[in-house]
């Protein structure tokens, strides 16, 4: 089982979209500790949305689809279950 997830940082007013095939709590913990990457810019990331997939390739395809939107409003609609 793999998950597409969306995190939000209130301080940055930014979304982060990713996928994982590991425990989602562990993945978020890794985002919140010091590492290289986009999420190091803030420590207030909160899980806003998840979607489950059977395979890693399905989850990755959905992640890429959401990222292609390049629209904060559309991501917010997805989170609010309107998309």
Secondary structure by P-SEA (a helix, b strand, c coil): ccccbbbbbccccbbbbbcccccaaaaaaaaaccccccccccccccccbbbbbccaaaaaaaaaaaaacccaaaaaaaaaccc
